[in-house]
Amino acid sequence: MARLIRYMLIALGILLLIGLFGIIASQPNTPVQSTRESPSAMTITTATSTASEKTSKLVWKKAMELNGAGIMNTETFKITGEEWRIKWVLKGGDTSALQIFVYDSYGDPVGVAANIQGEGSDVSYIHKKGCFYLKINSANGDWSILIEEKIPDNAEPVGSVIPSQYKIVKSWTGKGIKTTEKFTITKTPWKISWSTTSSPYGLLQIFIYDEDGNPVDLVANVNGGQGYSYIYTKEGPYYLTINSANIEWKVTVEEPAS
């Protein structure tokens, strides 16, 4: 009898084990989730970001736009792309003329972007980055100049790198012809701005001379209006000769404030 009871207990234990294994087998095989990012996922994300930066599209963006008449030395502007261009338009009929010279920040010539007699329009490309300014000569016409550079679509042009604040060194008003007193420039680039009364028969010319009387530059040769020009000569004493006819004028010399 004791032996029979023992066999019945063993059989009951086996049935309980079989039932337990069945319950375990019926549970879903769900792995434990970790909140830490795996190294492989991090590596893939970084590689994707870098590839996106390398494939940024190059587009043309405006660095500077200028409009005027007569002569001008522009402010210095910075180009960060490998290629930039000058788009220009000249209006004024067959007697108008335009020349555009490109200089680097050291005053060394880079190229000629325009040299035309009579109104027209065109574009010229420069394949060099750095800091530049333009020397514009024109007569009997109005010009418009657009400077664009080819840079990534997620970048912005630097544009002008001229000091933001200028202070007055000397200023004069008058009419007719005047040779000014000498003035001393202590910081560069310095600036000459001018304005006149209106007259269809007006004339304004502004010549710069060094202290020894050597001609330095011609910064205005117009019928009137207003304008400015930057001067990239060294510090030192200078004076102006102002020629005018049939108009009244104001001429101001400025240099960087700091």
SVG drawing of the C-alpha trace seen along z (x, -y; Angstrom):
<svg xmlns="http://www.w3.org/2000/svg" viewBox="-2 -130 59 132">
<polyline fill="none" stroke="black" stroke-width="0.4" points="0.0,0.0 2.8,-2.4 4.5,-1.6 1.3,-2.5 0.9,-5.8 4.6,-6.7 4.0,-5.9 0.9,-8.2 2.8,-11.1 5.6,-10.7 3.0,-10.7 1.3,-13.8 4.7,-15.7 5.4,-14.8 2.0,-16.2 2.7,-19.5 6.1,-19.9 4.5,-19.4 1.8,-22.0 4.5,-24.5 6.5,-24.0 3.3,-24.6 2.7,-28.0 6.2,-29.1 6.1,-28.1 2.8,-30.1 4.4,-33.5 5.5,-35.8 9.3,-36.0 9.7,-39.8 13.3,-41.0 14.2,-43.5 14.4,-47.1 17.3,-49.3 17.1,-53.2 20.7,-53.5 21.5,-54.1 23.6,-51.3 27.0,-52.3 26.1,-51.2 23.1,-53.5 25.2,-56.4 27.8,-55.8 25.2,-55.7 23.5,-58.9 26.9,-60.8 27.8,-59.5 24.5,-60.5 24.8,-64.1 28.3,-64.5 27.3,-63.2 24.4,-65.8 26.8,-68.6 29.2,-67.5 26.3,-67.5 25.1,-71.0 24.0,-72.6 26.0,-75.6 23.9,-78.6 24.4,-82.2 23.8,-84.7 24.0,-88.5 27.1,-89.9 26.6,-93.6 24.6,-95.9 25.6,-99.3 24.0,-102.1 25.5,-105.3 27.1,-107.6 30.6,-108.8 33.6,-107.5 33.6,-105.4 36.0,-103.2 33.7,-100.8 34.0,-99.5 36.0,-96.3 33.9,-93.2 34.8,-89.6 34.3,-86.6 34.3,-83.1 33.4,-81.0 35.8,-79.8 33.9,-81.7 32.0,-85.0 30.7,-87.3 29.9,-91.0 26.7,-91.7 26.5,-95.3 24.1,-97.5 24.9,-100.8 22.3,-103.3 22.9,-106.6 23.0,-106.1 25.9,-106.0 28.0,-108.6 28.0,-106.7 31.1,-104.7 31.9,-102.3 35.1,-100.6 35.2,-98.3 38.5,-97.3 38.9,-94.7 41.6,-95.0 42.4,-92.9 42.7,-94.3 46.4,-95.1 45.6,-97.3 47.0,-94.8 45.0,-94.5 43.0,-91.3 41.2,-92.0 39.0,-94.1 35.3,-93.3 34.0,-95.9 35.3,-98.3 32.5,-99.5 31.4,-102.5 27.6,-102.9 24.9,-101.4 24.7,-97.7 24.9,-94.9 27.0,-91.8 28.5,-89.6 32.1,-88.8 33.4,-85.9 36.3,-86.0 37.8,-82.7 39.5,-83.7 38.3,-84.2 39.5,-86.9 38.8,-90.6 38.3,-92.9 37.1,-96.3 36.1,-97.8 37.2,-101.0 34.4,-102.2 35.0,-104.8 32.0,-106.1 30.8,-109.1 27.5,-110.3 25.5,-107.4 24.1,-105.7 25.3,-102.2 24.0,-99.3 26.4,-96.6 25.4,-93.4 28.1,-91.2 27.2,-87.6 29.2,-84.6 28.7,-80.9 28.4,-79.4 26.5,-76.5 22.7,-77.2 22.9,-77.0 25.6,-79.8 25.3,-83.6 27.6,-86.1 29.9,-88.2 29.6,-91.3 31.2,-94.6 34.1,-94.5 34.5,-98.3 34.5,-99.7 30.9,-100.5 31.7,-103.9 33.5,-106.9 34.3,-110.3 34.7,-113.6 38.2,-114.9 37.3,-118.0 34.3,-119.4 33.9,-122.2 31.0,-123.9 31.2,-126.3 31.0,-126.8 33.5,-127.2 37.1,-126.1 38.8,-125.5 42.1,-124.0 41.8,-122.9 44.2,-123.1 46.2,-120.0 44.6,-117.4 46.1,-114.3 44.7,-110.8 45.5,-108.5 43.4,-105.4 42.4,-103.7 40.5,-103.2 39.3,-106.8 36.3,-108.2 35.2,-111.3 31.5,-112.0 30.0,-114.8 26.6,-116.4 25.6,-119.2 22.7,-121.3 20.8,-120.2 21.7,-121.6 21.6,-120.1 24.8,-122.0 26.6,-121.3 30.1,-119.9 32.0,-118.6 35.5,-117.2 37.5,-116.2 41.2,-115.5 43.4,-114.2 47.0,-115.2 49.7,-114.1 51.6,-116.6 54.3,-116.9 51.7,-117.8 51.7,-114.4 48.2,-113.4 46.8,-110.5 43.3,-109.9 40.3,-111.4 37.2,-110.6 34.4,-112.6 33.7,-113.7 30.0,-114.2 27.3,-116.7 26.0,-116.7 24.0,-114.8 25.6,-112.9 28.1,-110.1 31.1,-108.8 34.3,-107.0 36.7,-105.0 40.5,-105.8 43.0,-103.0 46.2,-105.0 48.5,-105.1 48.1,-107.4 49.5,-110.9 48.9,-114.5 46.7,-115.2 44.7,-118.0 42.0,-118.3 41.4,-120.4 37.7,-120.9 36.5,-122.0 32.9,-122.9 30.6,-124.9 27.0,-126.0 26.4,-124.2 27.0,-124.5 28.7,-121.6 29.6,-120.1 32.6,-117.8 33.4,-115.8 36.5,-113.7 36.1,-110.9 38.2,-108.2 37.5,-105.1 36.4,-106.1 38.4,-103.4"/>
</svg>
